[in-house]
């Protein structure tokens, strides 16, 4: 099947002036933007935007300076506990199914408790693969997985950054005193 000549639309690019052809107006606009940022960065007594972490933390500054707003910040995950102290997860497999980074791995087992059918025998999150999108938190029907405001957990090996069920529950124990997001 060939294209009919009447179906073709010829688009003529606009003719540029000599100044536009040398990109001079755009270069001048770029220099103006750079100069504006340079002048405003030194305004109000600020001479440096670099934060000296870990001596100075993001939470120590107001949100308009640091950009840190706990209500919209996504840090490391935690697994929540129910009122009896058990893992809240029912191994429904919604979070690993929806995870775009494929960083959540769950092995389900038959639950020893009467109030649910399954529980996670193994629950792992590879925090180095995670993109912290929050889809796992949104997908969970029982609010078992949650993103905290903790961001300063480090590991020296890749294996240390694969959080298993015990580590995720320990993060819950540490962060339970913080107000929920």
N, CA and C atoms as a LAMMPS dump frame, in Angstrom:
ITEM: TIMESTEP
0
ITEM: NUMBER OF ATOMS
543
ITEM: BOX BOUNDS ff ff ff
-5.0000000000000000e+02 5.0000000000000000e+02
-5.0000000000000000e+02 5.0000000000000000e+02
-5.0000000000000000e+02 5.0000000000000000e+02
ITEM: ATOMS id mol type element x y z
1 1 1 N 0.85 -1.17 0
2 1 2 C 0 0 0
3 1 3 C 0.895 1.232 0
4 2 1 N 0.714 2.074 -0.969
5 2 2 C 1.538 3.277 -1.074
6 2 3 C 0.773 4.486 -0.526
7 3 1 N 1.517 5.511 -0.223
8 3 2 C 0.932 6.738 0.322
9 3 3 C 0.524 7.634 -0.836
10 4 1 N -0.688 8.136 -0.773
11 4 2 C -1.198 9.009 -1.827
12 4 3 C -0.592 10.403 -1.657
13 5 1 N -0.296 11.073 -2.742
14 5 2 C 0.29 12.422 -2.647
15 5 3 C -0.587 13.412 -1.896
16 6 1 N -1.902 13.262 -1.951
17 6 2 C -2.776 14.202 -1.255
18 6 3 C -2.775 13.961 0.256
19 7 1 N -2.264 12.804 0.708
20 7 2 C -2.174 12.514 2.139
21 7 3 C -0.912 13.094 2.775
22 8 1 N 0.04 13.509 1.964
23 8 2 C 1.29 14.072 2.472
24 8 3 C 1.096 15.524 2.883
25 9 1 N 1.648 15.872 4.013
26 9 2 C 1.626 17.256 4.479
27 9 3 C 3.075 17.706 4.582
28 10 1 N 3.431 18.695 3.825
29 10 2 C 4.787 19.218 3.841
30 10 3 C 4.843 20.354 4.841
31 11 1 N 5.755 20.237 5.783
32 11 2 C 5.902 21.262 6.815
33 11 3 C 7.211 21.994 6.555
34 12 1 N 7.083 23.273 6.357
35 12 2 C 8.249 24.109 6.121
36 12 3 C 8.7 24.718 7.441
37 13 1 N 9.947 24.53 7.835
38 13 2 C 10.418 25.159 9.079
39 13 3 C 10.463 26.671 8.906
40 14 1 N 10.181 27.416 9.988
41 14 2 C 10.225 28.872 9.859
42 14 3 C 11.657 29.332 9.558
43 15 1 N 11.747 30.375 8.783
44 15 2 C 13.062 30.911 8.424
45 15 3 C 13.638 31.645 9.636
46 16 1 N 14.862 31.308 10.004
47 16 2 C 15.495 31.935 11.163
48 16 3 C 16.278 33.161 10.722
49 17 1 N 16.306 34.132 11.61
50 17 2 C 17.123 35.311 11.346
51 17 3 C 18.59 34.936 11.569
52 18 1 N 19.477 35.854 11.227
53 18 2 C 20.898 35.581 11.39
54 18 3 C 21.264 35.39 12.867
55 19 1 N 20.647 36.182 13.77
56 19 2 C 20.921 36.047 15.208
57 19 3 C 20.411 34.702 15.723
58 20 1 N 19.231 34.291 15.257
59 20 2 C 18.695 32.999 15.689
60 20 3 C 19.539 31.846 15.157
61 21 1 N 20.071 31.97 13.981
62 21 2 C 20.899 30.919 13.391
63 21 3 C 22.195 30.732 14.175
64 22 1 N 22.673 31.77 14.832
65 22 2 C 23.891 31.629 15.644
66 22 3 C 23.563 31.262 17.088
67 23 1 N 22.274 31.108 17.392
68 23 2 C 21.782 30.754 18.727
69 23 3 C 22.135 31.808 19.78
70 24 1 N 22.466 33.011 19.359
71 24 2 C 22.862 34.065 20.274
72 24 3 C 21.764 34.436 21.273
73 25 1 N 20.504 34.592 20.862
74 25 2 C 19.484 34.932 21.862
75 25 3 C 19.331 33.849 22.94
76 26 1 N 19.415 32.595 22.557
77 26 2 C 19.273 31.509 23.531
78 26 3 C 20.471 31.453 24.475
79 27 1 N 21.658 31.735 23.971
80 27 2 C 22.844 31.763 24.828
81 27 3 C 22.727 32.893 25.849
82 28 1 N 22.243 34.034 25.425
83 28 2 C 22.076 35.174 26.341
84 28 3 C 21.021 34.849 27.389
85 29 1 N 19.905 34.194 26.986
86 29 2 C 18.897 33.785 27.965
87 29 3 C 19.485 32.804 28.983
88 30 1 N 20.321 31.882 28.529
89 30 2 C 20.958 30.919 29.428
90 30 3 C 21.877 31.594 30.424
91 31 1 N 22.664 32.566 29.956
92 31 2 C 23.529 33.33 30.867
93 31 3 C 22.701 34.119 31.873
94 32 1 N 21.561 34.644 31.429
95 32 2 C 20.681 35.368 32.347
96 32 3 C 20.144 34.463 33.443
97 33 1 N 19.752 33.254 33.088
98 33 2 C 19.262 32.29 34.082
99 33 3 C 20.371 31.943 35.068
100 34 1 N 21.577 31.699 34.561
101 34 2 C 22.711 31.38 35.43
102 34 3 C 23.003 32.535 36.377
103 35 1 N 22.997 33.756 35.872
104 35 2 C 23.26 34.923 36.707
105 35 3 C 22.181 35.094 37.769
106 36 1 N 20.914 34.869 37.398
107 36 2 C 19.829 34.986 38.359
108 36 3 C 19.99 33.97 39.494
109 37 1 N 20.32 32.718 39.175
110 37 2 C 20.534 31.703 40.208
111 37 3 C 21.75 32.04 41.065
112 38 1 N 22.776 32.58 40.46
113 38 2 C 23.979 32.947 41.198
114 38 3 C 23.68 34.046 42.207
115 39 1 N 22.906 35.038 41.789
116 39 2 C 22.59 36.164 42.669
117 39 3 C 21.644 35.715 43.786
118 40 1 N 20.62 34.918 43.477
119 40 2 C 19.666 34.502 44.511
120 40 3 C 20.268 33.494 45.48
121 41 1 N 21.271 32.725 45.062
122 41 2 C 21.852 31.749 45.984
123 41 3 C 22.661 32.431 47.081
124 42 1 N 23.136 33.634 46.841
125 42 2 C 23.896 34.354 47.861
126 42 3 C 23.027 35.326 48.641
127 43 1 N 21.736 35.392 48.316
128 43 2 C 20.835 36.265 49.042
129 43 3 C 20.474 35.695 50.402
130 44 1 N 19.997 36.499 51.291
131 44 2 C 19.537 36.128 52.641
132 44 3 C 20.629 35.469 53.461
133 45 1 N 21.874 35.849 53.215
134 45 2 C 22.979 35.346 54.027
135 45 3 C 23.43 33.936 53.703
136 46 1 N 22.833 33.306 52.701
137 46 2 C 23.24 31.941 52.333
138 46 3 C 24.399 32.009 51.353
139 47 1 N 25.458 31.335 51.691
140 47 2 C 26.598 31.296 50.775
141 47 3 C 26.851 29.892 50.266
142 48 1 N 26.216 28.888 50.876
143 48 2 C 26.483 27.523 50.477
144 48 3 C 25.218 26.695 50.663
145 49 1 N 24.849 25.935 49.66
146 49 2 C 23.678 25.07 49.748
147 49 3 C 24.051 23.652 50.142
148 50 1 N 25.307 23.369 50.321
149 50 2 C 25.739 22.032 50.693
150 50 3 C 25.515 21.8 52.173
151 51 1 N 24.9 20.665 52.497
152 51 2 C 24.648 20.302 53.871
153 51 3 C 25.769 19.369 54.337
154 52 1 N 26.327 19.613 55.492
155 52 2 C 27.445 18.818 55.994
156 52 3 C 26.914 17.583 56.723
157 53 1 N 26.387 16.626 55.941
158 53 2 C 25.865 15.387 56.506
159 53 3 C 27.035 14.501 56.899
160 54 1 N 27.048 13.816 58.014
161 54 2 C 26.007 13.54 58.987
162 54 3 C 25.982 14.507 60.159
163 55 1 N 26.889 15.484 60.216
164 55 2 C 26.874 16.426 61.336
165 55 3 C 25.598 17.255 61.328
166 56 1 N 25.141 17.626 60.162
167 56 2 C 23.915 18.402 60.003
168 56 3 C 22.934 17.523 59.242
169 57 1 N 21.75 17.357 59.784
170 57 2 C 20.756 16.494 59.164
171 57 3 C 19.66 17.322 58.511
172 58 1 N 18.964 16.715 57.573
173 58 2 C 17.905 17.407 56.844
174 58 3 C 16.794 17.881 57.76
175 59 1 N 16.517 17.123 58.812
176 59 2 C 15.407 17.458 59.694
177 59 3 C 15.672 18.708 60.518
178 60 1 N 16.928 19.142 60.594
179 60 2 C 17.285 20.305 61.401
180 60 3 C 16.926 21.624 60.734
181 61 1 N 16.583 21.604 59.45
182 61 2 C 16.276 22.814 58.71
183 61 3 C 14.787 22.875 58.401
184 62 1 N 14.262 24.075 58.237
185 62 2 C 12.856 24.183 57.814
186 62 3 C 12.685 23.61 56.404
187 63 1 N 11.489 23.097 56.072
188 63 2 C 11.277 22.46 54.771
189 63 3 C 11.574 23.352 53.578
190 64 1 N 11.362 24.671 53.704
191 64 2 C 11.615 25.546 52.543
192 64 3 C 13.097 25.639 52.206
193 65 1 N 13.977 25.339 53.152
194 65 2 C 15.419 25.356 52.89
195 65 3 C 15.907 23.972 52.516
196 66 1 N 15.529 22.959 53.296
197 66 2 C 16.08 21.623 53.082
198 66 3 C 15.3 20.807 52.063
199 67 1 N 14.034 21.141 51.823
200 67 2 C 13.216 20.345 50.928
201 67 3 C 12.7 19.078 51.586
202 68 1 N 12.964 18.885 52.876
203 68 2 C 12.551 17.679 53.591
204 68 3 C 11.215 17.912 54.253
205 69 1 N 10.226 17.222 53.795
206 69 2 C 8.879 17.301 54.348
207 69 3 C 8.473 15.89 54.734
208 70 1 N 8.417 15.551 56.029
209 70 2 C 8.141 14.169 56.414
210 70 3 C 6.857 13.595 55.831
211 71 1 N 5.868 14.419 55.568
212 71 2 C 4.604 13.892 55.062
213 71 3 C 4.719 13.386 53.626
214 72 1 N 5.686 13.856 52.86
215 72 2 C 5.808 13.385 51.485
216 72 3 C 7.168 12.751 51.206
217 73 1 N 7.848 12.317 52.246
218 73 2 C 9.161 11.696 52.071
219 73 3 C 9.035 10.191 52.2
220 74 1 N 9.709 9.459 51.339
221 74 2 C 9.682 8.001 51.376
222 74 3 C 11.076 7.476 51.657
223 75 1 N 11.23 6.888 52.831
224 75 2 C 12.504 6.277 53.202
225 75 3 C 12.386 4.767 53.18
226 76 1 N 13.148 4.112 54.039
227 76 2 C 13.178 2.656 54.065
228 76 3 C 11.851 2.061 54.529
229 77 1 N 11.635 0.808 54.173
230 77 2 C 10.406 0.09 54.49
231 77 3 C 10.414 -0.447 55.911
232 78 1 N 9.212 -0.768 56.381
233 78 2 C 9.065 -1.527 57.607
234 78 3 C 7.837 -2.424 57.45
235 79 1 N 7.871 -3.534 58.153
236 79 2 C 6.718 -4.419 58.23
237 79 3 C 6.008 -4.125 59.54
238 80 1 N 4.741 -3.868 59.495
239 80 2 C 3.986 -3.543 60.695
240 80 3 C 3.566 -4.807 61.438
241 81 1 N 3.366 -4.64 62.719
242 81 2 C 2.876 -5.727 63.57
243 81 3 C 1.396 -5.47 63.875
244 82 1 N 0.672 -6.565 64.162
245 82 2 C -0.714 -6.407 64.586
246 82 3 C -0.76 -6.181 66.094
247 83 1 N -1.968 -6.138 66.66
248 83 2 C -2.105 -5.829 68.089
249 83 3 C -1.522 -6.918 68.988
250 84 1 N -1.341 -8.135 68.454
251 84 2 C -0.74 -9.217 69.242
252 84 3 C 0.779 -9.306 69.059
253 85 1 N 1.36 -8.427 68.239
254 85 2 C 2.802 -8.417 68.021
255 85 3 C 3.256 -9.32 66.886
256 86 1 N 2.315 -9.903 66.159
257 86 2 C 2.66 -10.761 65.023
258 86 3 C 2.834 -9.906 63.767
259 87 1 N 3.466 -10.481 62.751
260 87 2 C 3.591 -9.77 61.488
261 87 3 C 2.189 -9.592 60.9
262 88 1 N 1.899 -8.399 60.43
263 88 2 C 0.564 -8.057 59.947
264 88 3 C 0.296 -8.603 58.543
265 89 1 N 1.339 -8.93 57.827
266 89 2 C 1.232 -9.381 56.435
267 89 3 C 0.468 -10.702 56.351
268 90 1 N -0.407 -10.822 55.338
269 90 2 C -1.175 -12.038 55.105
270 90 3 C -0.709 -12.753 53.838
271 91 1 N 0.449 -12.37 53.308
272 91 2 C 1.063 -12.994 52.122
273 91 3 C 0.096 -13.059 50.944
274 92 1 N -0.545 -11.957 50.644
275 92 2 C -1.487 -11.905 49.525
276 92 3 C -0.781 -11.726 48.184
277 93 1 N 0.49 -11.38 48.219
278 93 2 C 1.346 -11.227 47.033
279 93 3 C 0.991 -10.01 46.172
280 94 1 N 0.292 -9.041 46.753
281 94 2 C -0.029 -7.828 46.001
282 94 3 C 1.21 -6.957 45.812
283 95 1 N 2.029 -6.813 46.869
284 95 2 C 3.186 -5.916 46.768
285 95 3 C 4.238 -6.424 45.77
286 96 1 N 4.627 -7.721 45.768
287 96 2 C 5.601 -8.131 44.75
288 96 3 C 5.022 -8.124 43.339
289 97 1 N 3.715 -8.283 43.228
290 97 2 C 3.09 -8.257 41.91
291 97 3 C 3.133 -6.858 41.314
292 98 1 N 2.878 -5.837 42.132
293 98 2 C 2.825 -4.461 41.633
294 98 3 C 4.157 -3.74 41.629
295 99 1 N 5.171 -4.293 42.279
296 99 2 C 6.456 -3.601 42.4
297 99 3 C 7.124 -3.445 41.033
298 100 1 N 7.343 -2.206 40.568
299 100 2 C 7.974 -2.019 39.261
300 100 3 C 9.455 -2.378 39.255
301 101 1 N 10.108 -2.359 40.411
302 101 2 C 11.53 -2.687 40.48
303 101 3 C 11.774 -4.167 40.758
304 102 1 N 10.715 -4.912 41.02
305 102 2 C 10.807 -6.34 41.308
306 102 3 C 11.795 -6.609 42.444
307 103 1 N 11.667 -5.864 43.522
308 103 2 C 12.609 -5.982 44.633
309 103 3 C 12.024 -6.656 45.863
310 104 1 N 10.753 -7.054 45.817
311 104 2 C 10.102 -7.697 46.957
312 104 3 C 9.924 -9.178 46.655
313 105 1 N 10.355 -10.024 47.584
314 105 2 C 10.251 -11.473 47.412
315 105 3 C 9.597 -12.063 48.659
316 106 1 N 8.489 -12.765 48.452
317 106 2 C 7.735 -13.353 49.555
318 106 3 C 7.56 -14.847 49.308
319 107 1 N 7.788 -15.627 50.352
320 107 2 C 7.448 -17.046 50.332
321 107 3 C 6.342 -17.239 51.354
322 108 1 N 5.168 -17.661 50.878
323 108 2 C 4.011 -17.818 51.758
324 108 3 C 4.017 -19.21 52.387
325 109 1 N 3.457 -19.278 53.573
326 109 2 C 3.287 -20.548 54.272
327 109 3 C 1.929 -20.543 54.951
328 110 1 N 1.475 -21.731 55.314
329 110 2 C 0.203 -21.831 56.009
330 110 3 C 0.339 -21.207 57.387
331 111 1 N -0.641 -20.403 57.74
332 111 2 C -0.577 -19.656 58.993
333 111 3 C -0.833 -20.546 60.2
334 112 1 N -0.048 -20.385 61.269
335 112 2 C -0.32 -21.127 62.5
336 112 3 C -1.453 -20.506 63.32
337 113 1 N -1.977 -19.358 62.876
338 113 2 C -3.032 -18.666 63.601
339 113 3 C -4.371 -18.89 62.91
340 114 1 N -5.439 -18.811 63.651
341 114 2 C -6.766 -19.091 63.104
342 114 3 C -7.365 -17.925 62.332
343 115 1 N -6.865 -16.714 62.53
344 115 2 C -7.501 -15.542 61.922
345 115 3 C -7.036 -15.253 60.493
346 116 1 N -6.15 -16.045 59.929
347 116 2 C -5.712 -15.851 58.548
348 116 3 C -5.257 -17.174 57.94
349 117 1 N -5.266 -17.216 56.608
350 117 2 C -4.883 -18.45 55.924
351 117 3 C -3.374 -18.578 55.773
352 118 1 N -2.725 -17.459 55.381
353 118 2 C -1.287 -17.5 55.089
354 118 3 C -0.559 -16.415 55.87
355 119 1 N 0.737 -16.599 55.948
356 119 2 C 1.62 -15.569 56.488
357 119 3 C 2.939 -15.689 55.736
358 120 1 N 3.779 -14.676 55.749
359 120 2 C 5.04 -14.767 55.008
360 120 3 C 6.086 -15.555 55.796
361 121 1 N 6.453 -16.726 55.298
362 121 2 C 7.55 -17.478 55.91
363 121 3 C 8.862 -16.758 55.62
364 122 1 N 8.934 -16.162 54.43
365 122 2 C 10.111 -15.37 54.048
366 122 3 C 9.606 -14.089 53.396
367 123 1 N 10.148 -12.961 53.81
368 123 2 C 9.777 -11.66 53.255
369 123 3 C 11.062 -10.875 53.109
370 124 1 N 11.461 -10.548 51.88
371 124 2 C 12.703 -9.81 51.644
372 124 3 C 12.447 -8.639 50.71
373 125 1 N 13.125 -7.539 51.002
374 125 2 C 13.106 -6.368 50.122
375 125 3 C 14.545 -5.989 49.838
376 126 1 N 14.892 -5.934 48.571
377 126 2 C 16.221 -5.481 48.167
378 126 3 C 16.171 -3.959 48.079
379 127 1 N 16.668 -3.303 49.116
380 127 2 C 16.586 -1.839 49.197
381 127 3 C 17.466 -1.142 48.156
382 128 1 N 18.439 -1.84 47.593
383 128 2 C 19.269 -1.229 46.553
384 128 3 C 18.567 -1.228 45.197
385 129 1 N 17.645 -2.134 44.988
386 129 2 C 16.872 -2.162 43.75
387 129 3 C 15.632 -1.296 43.838
388 130 1 N 15.16 -1.054 45.051
389 130 2 C 13.917 -0.323 45.26
390 130 3 C 14.025 1.111 44.734
391 131 1 N 12.941 1.594 44.14
392 131 2 C 12.91 2.977 43.653
393 131 3 C 12.057 3.858 44.555
394 132 1 N 11.586 3.304 45.689
395 132 2 C 10.832 4.035 46.71
396 132 3 C 9.626 4.758 46.119
397 133 1 N 8.89 4.04 45.287
398 133 2 C 7.716 4.63 44.637
399 133 3 C 6.483 4.594 45.534
400 134 1 N 6.439 3.677 46.501
401 134 2 C 5.308 3.583 47.405
402 134 3 C 4.16 2.732 46.904
403 135 1 N 4.326 2.058 45.765
404 135 2 C 3.236 1.239 45.239
405 135 3 C 2.945 0.044 46.142
406 136 1 N 3.96 -0.499 46.812
407 136 2 C 3.742 -1.624 47.723
408 136 3 C 2.861 -1.191 48.891
409 137 1 N 3.113 -0.007 49.381
410 137 2 C 2.328 0.532 50.49
411 137 3 C 0.879 0.761 50.079
412 138 1 N 0.681 1.271 48.871
413 138 2 C -0.67 1.527 48.369
414 138 3 C -1.42 0.231 48.096
415 139 1 N -0.704 -0.807 47.647
416 139 2 C -1.356 -2.058 47.257
417 139 3 C -1.748 -2.921 48.439
418 140 1 N -1.104 -2.761 49.572
419 140 2 C -1.316 -3.668 50.706
420 140 3 C -2.723 -3.503 51.285
421 141 1 N -3.525 -4.579 51.281
422 141 2 C -4.891 -4.466 51.792
423 141 3 C -4.983 -4.417 53.315
424 142 1 N -3.919 -4.814 54.014
425 142 2 C -3.959 -4.833 55.484
426 142 3 C -2.965 -3.845 56.096
427 143 1 N -2.405 -2.96 55.304
428 143 2 C -1.429 -1.957 55.757
429 143 3 C -0.264 -2.602 56.501
430 144 1 N 0.271 -3.678 55.933
431 144 2 C 1.367 -4.386 56.575
432 144 3 C 2.718 -3.779 56.227
433 145 1 N 2.867 -3.221 55.05
434 145 2 C 4.141 -2.632 54.637
435 145 3 C 3.976 -1.125 54.583
436 146 1 N 5.017 -0.434 55.022
437 146 2 C 4.937 1.021 55.119
438 146 3 C 6.318 1.607 54.876
439 147 1 N 6.346 2.767 54.242
440 147 2 C 7.597 3.482 54.042
441 147 3 C 7.771 4.472 55.192
442 148 1 N 8.937 4.477 55.805
443 148 2 C 9.211 5.363 56.932
444 148 3 C 9.971 6.588 56.456
445 149 1 N 10.336 7.455 57.376
446 149 2 C 11.165 8.62 57.027
447 149 3 C 12.637 8.352 57.294
448 150 1 N 12.993 7.12 57.648
449 150 2 C 14.401 6.757 57.873
450 150 3 C 15.117 6.672 56.533
451 151 1 N 16.24 7.35 56.416
452 151 2 C 16.986 7.317 55.164
453 151 3 C 18.468 7.058 55.368
454 152 1 N 18.916 6.905 56.602
455 152 2 C 20.354 6.829 56.843
456 152 3 C 20.817 5.441 57.284
457 153 1 N 20.157 4.4 56.811
458 153 2 C 20.601 3.039 57.083
459 153 3 C 21.631 2.682 56.023
460 154 1 N 22.786 2.203 56.47
461 154 2 C 23.865 1.895 55.529
462 154 3 C 24.243 0.432 55.639
463 155 1 N 24.889 -0.038 54.598
464 155 2 C 25.419 -1.391 54.57
465 155 3 C 26.718 -1.393 53.791
466 156 1 N 27.629 -2.251 54.177
467 156 2 C 28.919 -2.303 53.479
468 156 3 C 28.924 -3.336 52.364
469 157 1 N 27.917 -4.215 52.349
470 157 2 C 27.804 -5.198 51.274
471 157 3 C 26.387 -5.166 50.728
472 158 1 N 26.236 -5.734 49.566
473 158 2 C 24.921 -5.809 48.944
474 158 3 C 23.97 -6.649 49.798
475 159 1 N 24.48 -7.713 50.376
476 159 2 C 23.65 -8.614 51.176
477 159 3 C 23.083 -7.906 52.405
478 160 1 N 23.815 -6.961 52.967
479 160 2 C 23.317 -6.222 54.131
480 160 3 C 22.139 -5.321 53.786
481 161 1 N 21.987 -4.983 52.525
482 161 2 C 20.894 -4.11 52.117
483 161 3 C 19.685 -4.883 51.599
484 162 1 N 19.718 -6.202 51.723
485 162 2 C 18.528 -6.999 51.47
486 162 3 C 17.894 -7.236 52.824
487 163 1 N 16.796 -6.536 53.073
488 163 2 C 16.142 -6.571 54.383
489 163 3 C 15.206 -7.766 54.445
490 164 1 N 15.43 -8.631 55.425
491 164 2 C 14.54 -9.773 55.621
492 164 3 C 13.435 -9.397 56.608
493 165 1 N 12.579 -10.358 56.891
494 165 2 C 11.416 -10.099 57.732
495 165 3 C 11.819 -9.591 59.113
496 166 1 N 12.853 -10.169 59.7
497 166 2 C 13.276 -9.758 61.046
498 166 3 C 13.787 -8.316 61.053
499 167 1 N 14.547 -7.949 60.034
500 167 2 C 15.072 -6.575 59.972
501 167 3 C 13.94 -5.573 59.732
502 168 1 N 12.987 -5.937 58.891
503 168 2 C 11.858 -5.05 58.627
504 168 3 C 10.993 -4.872 59.863
505 169 1 N 10.834 -5.939 60.643
506 169 2 C 10.083 -5.824 61.892
507 169 3 C 10.857 -5.037 62.938
508 170 1 N 12.187 -5.142 62.93
509 170 2 C 12.985 -4.353 63.881
510 170 3 C 12.914 -2.867 63.55
511 171 1 N 12.811 -2.518 62.271
512 171 2 C 12.621 -1.116 61.889
513 171 3 C 11.266 -0.629 62.41
514 172 1 N 10.268 -1.487 62.398
515 172 2 C 8.962 -1.137 62.982
516 172 3 C 9.132 -0.843 64.47
517 173 1 N 9.866 -1.709 65.169
518 173 2 C 10.055 -1.508 66.609
519 173 3 C 10.773 -0.179 66.905
520 174 1 N 11.699 0.201 66.044
521 174 2 C 12.449 1.444 66.235
522 174 3 C 11.587 2.651 65.912
523 175 1 N 10.799 2.571 64.832
524 175 2 C 10.062 3.739 64.35
525 175 3 C 8.634 3.813 64.842
526 176 1 N 8.186 2.901 65.681
527 176 2 C 6.793 2.902 66.134
528 176 3 C 6.462 4.158 66.937
529 177 1 N 7.434 4.752 67.582
530 177 2 C 7.192 5.974 68.382
531 177 3 C 6.97 7.198 67.489
532 178 1 N 7.454 7.131 66.238
533 178 2 C 7.259 8.269 65.336
534 178 3 C 5.798 8.326 64.92
535 179 1 N 5.346 9.534 64.644
536 179 2 C 3.963 9.665 64.201
537 179 3 C 3.842 9.092 62.792
538 180 1 N 2.722 8.45 62.481
539 180 2 C 2.549 7.837 61.151
540 180 3 C 2.486 8.887 60.068
541 181 1 N 2.876 8.483 58.863
542 181 2 C 2.892 9.395 57.736
543 181 3 C 1.511 9.538 57.146
